Amino acid sequence: MEEKLKEMIEQMRPYLIMDGGDIEYVKYEDNYLYVKLSGSCLHCMYQDNTINDFIFEYFKTEVPELAGIINVNL
């Protein structure tokens, strides 16, 4: 599962990078994917929309057991 999620993140990264942002895999635990947004995504007021409307929906189609995505700002 972890490798599939990492691969999906790599497929998504170019789209975020085009807007000055980026995404990094942190971990997968208890059906939650933990990611770290960076670049322009880090302080964007649409960060939650990006995670819930774009990223989660993309992952949910391939990983139906995924319960949610949590952004970890380290």
MOWO-V857430 format. One record per residue. RES is the residue in three letters. SS is DSSP state (H for helix, E for strand, C for the rest). PSI is psi in whole degrees, -180 to 180 (NA if undefined). OMEGA is omega in whole degrees, 0 to 359 (NA if undefined). Layout:
res = <RES/RES>
ss = <SS/SS>
psi = <PSI/PSI>
omega = <OMEGA/OMEGA>
This chain:
res = <MET/GLU/GLU/LYS/LEU/LYS/GLU/MET/ILE/GLU/GLN/MET/ARG/PRO/TYR/LEU/ILE/MET/ASP/GLY/GLY/ASP/ILE/GLU/TYR/VAL/LYS/TYR/GLU/ASP/ASN/TYR/LEU/TYR/VAL/LYS/LEU/SER/GLY/SER/CYS/LEU/HIS/CYS/MET/TYR/GLN/ASP/ASN/THR/ILE/ASN/ASP/PHE/ILE/PHE/GLU/TYR/PHE/LYS/THR/GLU/VAL/PRO/GLU/LEU/ALA/GLY/ILE/ILE/ASN/VAL/ASN/LEU>
ss = <C/H/H/H/H/H/H/H/H/H/H/H/H/H/H/H/H/H/C/C/E/E/E/E/E/E/E/E/E/C/C/E/E/E/E/E/E/E/E/C/C/C/C/C/C/C/H/H/H/H/H/H/H/H/H/H/H/H/H/H/H/H/C/C/C/C/C/E/E/E/E/C/C/C>
psi = <-44/-44/-39/-45/-41/-40/-41/-38/-43/-35/-30/-29/-44/-34/-40/-38/-36/-28/10/5/-174/165/143/137/134/-58/168/122/133/43/18/136/125/126/166/117/145/-179/-142/-19/-25/-42/15/136/-10/15/-47/-39/-42/-45/-49/-40/-30/-60/-50/-43/-39/-47/-36/-31/-32/-25/79/-25/-7/123/-25/174/132/125/124/110/99/NA>
omega = <182/180/178/180/178/179/179/177/179/178/182/186/182/180/178/180/178/178/178/180/177/179/182/176/176/178/173/185/177/180/175/176/178/181/175/175/180/182/182/178/186/183/181/180/178/182/180/177/179/181/186/186/184/186/182/180/178/181/184/180/181/183/186/181/180/183/181/179/181/177/181/176/182/NA>
